[in-house]
Each structure stands twice: as C-alpha cells, then as structure tokens.
Amino acid sequence: MMPSVSPPPPTPRPPTPRLLLLVLSLYLGAGLPMGVVAELIPVWLHQQGSSLQTIGLASLISLPWSLKALWAPLVDRTGHARRWAFAALFGVASATILVPHLGLSPALWLVLLGLTTASATYDLAVDGWAASTVPREHQGRVNGLRVAAYRAAMIAAGGGAVALGGLLPWTQVFAIVGVLALLLLIPLPFAPAAPRSQEPPAGGWLAALVDWFRGQGILNSLGVIVFILLFKLGDASLGPMVKPFWLERGFSVEELGLVSITLGTALTMLGALVGGELTSRMGLFRSLWVLGGVQALSNLGYLGAAVWTSRPAVWAASMTESFTGGLGTASFLAVLMALTGGAQATTRFALLTALMGLTRTLSGAVSGYGASAMGFPGWFAFSFLLALPAFAFLPAIRRRLG
C-alpha cells in the first residue's frame, strides 16, 4: 500500500490592491514629516538668518520620535487607530502650513515640537494598525512597500521642497507640503478598523504586556531583544562614516549627493520592494538568514573600496550597500510586525522599534571614534563583524514566531 502524501500547503493569495494602496498612502504620511524636519526646516532656518548653533539645536525637536513609546499605551487603549491617525496627520499639515508665518519667534519652536509630536503619534497609530490587520503571509510585501513609500515622501517633502524654495516664496513651499499632507487624509476613513479587544486584559494592561514579553520564557524573550538590538548593528555602524569616507577620498559633494544620497535612496526603495517580495516567498525566518546575510556582506564592499579606492569601487560599494540595506530592512520590519500583533500592537511595536533606534543612536555615536582609531578599512571590516552576532539569536526568533 502506497503511503499517503500530504498535499503541499496552498500558495498564499497576494495582497489586494486596496490593501497595498492603503499602506502606500499611510506610510507616505509617515515619511512626509521626517522630510520636513530633517531637510526642509534646516534650510529654511538658514535662509532666515539662524546661527549654526540654533540650526544644530533644532535637532532636539526630533525627540518625540525617540520618546513615542511613552504614550503608545494611550493610543492603544483609547480611541481607534484611524481616528488617532486622522487627527495626528491633520496636526502635521496645520503645523507645516503655519511654520513660515512665525519667523524665528518663540512660538515657532512650540509649533515645530507639536509637528513632530503629532507625527510620532501618527506613526504609532499606523504601525499599530498594520501590525493588527495585515495577515502574516503579506507582511513581507507590505513592509517592502512601507519602506519605499516612507523614503519617497521624505524625498518629496525634503529635497523636492527645498528645490522649490529656489523658485517660490517659502510660505507657498510649506503650504504645498501641508496640502499634500491633507490629501493623504482622504484614504484614512476607508482603512478597515483594527481589531480591538472589548474586554480589558486579564490582570491589567501592564500584566498583559509582561506576559507578552515573557512569551516562550524569559531567556527566549531576552534572546529576541538581543537579536533586535544586533540585527542592524553592522549597517548602523557603517552608515555615519560613509559620507566622511567619500569626502576624505577626494570625491566631490555633488558626486556624493548624486550617487550616495539620491541614487542610494532610490536603490534602498527598490531593495525594500524586492526584499518584501522575497520575504513573502521565503517566509520570515528564512528571509532573515538570507537577506540579513546579504546585508552584512555588503559592508565588505566598502572595505574593498577603502583598500583599493577607485571611482568604480566606491560607486559599486555605495549602490550595493543601499540596495541590500533595503532588503534587510523589509524582512526585519516584517518580523517585528509578526512579533507585535494583538490587542497591544501599538505599544509592542513602539517598544521594539525603540530598541532598534537605540542601536542606531549608540553605534552612530561611537562610529567616528572607531574610524579615527582604526582607519576606514579597519572600521568597515569591524562593522561587518558587528553584523554577525545577531545570527546566533535567530533560534529565539524562530521559537517566538512558532
């Protein structure tokens, strides 16, 4: 008698165009304020006669993005994600339109702080919505599109708006960006409501969060946390030294802007889309091995460019690093989304992305000291080694995902 053979698992259906369009519009709304704050505001401040010290201190208005986990439980426990997102994006649009009318008055800084706080709240709402509503089999593609949309909005509200500043009055430039934000409100009412528990968690909100953290046991949960801290460590250590490397090797600012920044951003977007598709095809766990490995190996491209510096070598290293960074980010965000679904999705996702941001901040802070001590070749080689320990903690991710 022939043994029975189990039929292969059904191929998951692709995400619907409606879902993809919603994700596109939601994350355009997330990237737009970052472009305003990171690119447009510093240029505008300089044009208004602000000192370099003032422009540097203006970076403090970005703090709400780092601290948003503090009010994530409020977004989780009150209202609905769509309402929070609508109100927050409306606040972003209003503040953006108002900025150039305030000049350098004290009120300007309150409005800018309100803009970034509203943007951070919007991020919480849409991240929680996505983690709660997107099926696991679609999370790879969705996160690829998410990264691409975020970057595209940053370019439009940053570089695009700065370019317009040479043609139009600043009041009109900020108004155009604000109107774009208002247009992104239109799809929000059509987003399906995120599932919400009608009953408070047994034992209370904090107890439920602790139970989720413990998951498969405290040791496994610690393994998950260490993995999140380490997965982008190699990328985060390399990134801050890329621009100084280009300039110290004699490349022009124009070439840096064209290849490393403009073309690099486009390649990161492409890498995110490809990485999202591959993640959906390979599955979350396998994609971390494969795409994470490719992401780590790309650091060796900069090592080669630092040892044998030539225009083709540096260009190739830059383009490879940008593309593979998008690959790794898509799979990583898909895993974070899978880890954080449920009644407390907003708070959980905020906590895990805060860990990811901590790695970026700390590694960036010491990268200059490392490159100074080791030289660019030594630091780029070391950044590759820093990417490897994360793979030792992948079994914890596998157990957690089930």
Secondary structure, 3 states (H helix, E strand, C coil): CCCCCCCCCCCCCCCCHHHHHHHHHHHHHHHHHHHHHHHHHHHHHHHCCCCHHHHHHHHHHHHHHHHHHHCHHHHHHCCCHHHHHHHHHHHHHHHHHHHHHCCCCHHHHHHHHHHHHHHHHHHHHHHHHHHHHCCHHHHHHHHHHHHHHHHHHHHHHHHHHHHHCCCCCHHHHHHHHHHHHHHCCCCHHHCCCCCCCCCCCCCCHHHHHHHHHHCCCHHHHHHHHHHHHHCCHHHHHHHHHHHHHHHHCCCCHHHHHHHHHHHHHHHHHHHHHHHHHHHHHHCHHHHHHHHHHHHHHCHHHHHHHHHCCCHHHHHHHHHHHHHHHHHHHHHHHHHHHHHHCCCCHHHHHHHHHHHHHHHHHHHHHHHHHHHHHHHHHHHHHHHHHHCCHHHHHHHHHHHHHC
